[in-house]
Amino acid sequence: APSGLGMEVMAPTTINALNGTSVKLSCTFNSCYKVENKQFSLNWTYQQCSNCSEELFLQFRMKIMNKQLDRFGNRVEFTGNPAKYDVSFTLKNVQLEDEGIYNCYVLNPPDRHRGYASISLKVLTEEPPKHDSTVAVIVGASVGGFLAVVILVLMVVKCVRRKKQQRLNTDDQKTEEEGKTDGEGNPDEGTK
């Protein structure tokens, strides 16, 4: 729905769940109006694929009603709170065949347009490997340390060169001044 005409429904686009575990499919919404149970409605549907037909499995009409699909049995538990703009549910004992698209439809009159969000559930048979960041930290610290040392050495070299240059300039000035005093201050021996 175009912004301003209806509510905004928010849900993660993809959720990964480990086979045999429970997973919360989070769906929240924004509405300008307080939720009135007599008018509020919610539908959760399941699609095996994007072109497949939707199956209604969870509904709110004055109260939560689980539509006992053979697919889910009694593994669906409503864990949201419509008064707090949360219509999430938890799927227990996730199975490989639970993979698919879960659609969350919300209508909160006097909002005129129904809000909608979709979640793609991916069921994993094994936990994805955790990224070991130790190597990255060691490499990062080493490179950072090396760069710090290089910068420090460059600063020291620059400072030493600057001091030498200042000394040379000062020595040149002294030599010039000494030459001027000898040439101007002392009369020539040939004129005596």
N, C-alpha and C positions, 0 to 999 in steps of 0.2 A: 504494500500500500504506500502511496506517496506520503512523505513526511507531513505531519500536521493533520492528516485525515484519520489516522488510526494509531494503534499502539506499536511500539517497537518490541519485537521478541528477539531475545538473545540466547544463543546456544553455541557451543563449540562446533565447528564444522566436522571435525573427526575426533573420535575417541577410540583409543586402543584398550582392549581388555584381555587379560590372560584367561585362557580357557579354565573353567572351574571356579573362578573367583566371582565376586560381586562387583558391579560397576554402577556408578551413579551417572545417569544421563541428565545433565543439568540444563534446565530451561527456565529463564526468567523473562519478565516483561516490564515495560514502563507504561503507565497509563495515567492520564490526568485525573482519573476518577477513582474513588474508593471502590474496592471489590464488594459487591453485593451478591451473596450466594444465590439469591433468587434469580438473578439475571446473568451472572457469570457463567461462561461455558468453556470447557477445555476438551480437546480430543488429542489423544496420542495414537498415531497409526504406524504400522510397520510395512515396509516394502522390501522384498527380497532383492530387487534391482530397480534402477531408475525408471524403467518402462513397465515394471510389474504393477499390478493393482494394489491399492492400500488396504490393509486390514486394521480395523479399529480394535484396540486392545485395552484402552484406558480412557475413561470419560468422566467429566465432572458436570453434573446437572443437579444442583442443590447439594449434592454430596459426591464423593468419589465412588465410581462403579468400575470394577475390574471386569472386562469382557474376557471370560476364560477361554482364550484361544488354546487349542491343543498344543500349539507351538511353544507357549510359555508356561502353561499349567499355572501353578500358584507361585511362580518365581518373580512376579512383578509386584513391587511395593511402592505406593505413592509416598514420597518423602518430602514433597514440597509443602508450601503453605500459601495458598492463593492470596490471603490477606496481606502477605509480605511480598507479593508479586513473584512468587516462586512456584513453579509447577513441575519440578523435577521428579523423577522416579528412579528407583534402584532395581536393577535386574540381577537376581541372585543366581549363583551357579551357572555362569555364562557358558553356553555351548557353541560349538563351531557353526551350527545352523542359525544362530542368533545374529550372525553377521548380516548387515544390510543397512537400510536407511530408516531412521526413526523421525517422524514428523510431529511437531508440536504446534497445534492450532489453538489460539486463545482469542476469546471475544469477551470484552468487559464493557457492556453498555453503561452509559450512553455512547461510548466509542462506537462508530458505525462500521468500521472495517475490522475484519478478523486479522490478527497478527499471526505470523507463521515463521517457524525456524525448522531447520532440518539438520540431523546429525547422522554422519556415516560411522557406523560401529564396525571396527576391525577386530576380529578375534585372533589372538596370537596363541600359538601352541607352546612357545617358550618365551621367557622374558628377554627383551632385547638387551644386549651386552651394555653394561654401564661403561661410560667413557672414563678411562683413567686419565685424569688431568695432571698426574704427578709429573710425567715426562714434559708436558707443555709448560708447567710451572718452572721446572728445572731449566728448560731451554730458554724460556722467557727471562728468567732471572740471570742466566749466564750471558745472554745477549745484552740485556740491560746493564749488567755489571761491566761487561767489556766496553760498551759504548760510554759508560760513565768514566771509565779509566782513560779511554781515548780522548774524551773531551777534556778531562783534567790535565792530561799530558799536553794537549794542544794549548790550553790556557797557560800552563807553566812555561812552555816554549815561547809563547807570545809575550808573556810578562818579562822573561829573561831577555828576549830580543829588544823589547822596548827599553829596558834598563840599560842594555849595552848601547843602544842607539842614543839614549839620553847622555850616557857617559861620554860617548864619542863626540856628540855635539858640544857638550860642556868642555871637553878637552880641546876641541877645535877652537872654541871661543876663547879659552885661556891662551892658547898658542897665538891666536890673532892679537889678543890684547897685549901679550908679552912682546910680540913683534912690534906693535905700535909704540909701546913705551920705550923699547930699545931704540927704535928708529927716531922717535920724536923727543924722547926725554933725555937721551944721552947725546951730546954733541959729537960730531964726527971727529975722529982722531986726526984726520988730515987737515983740519982747519985750525988746530991749536997752534 
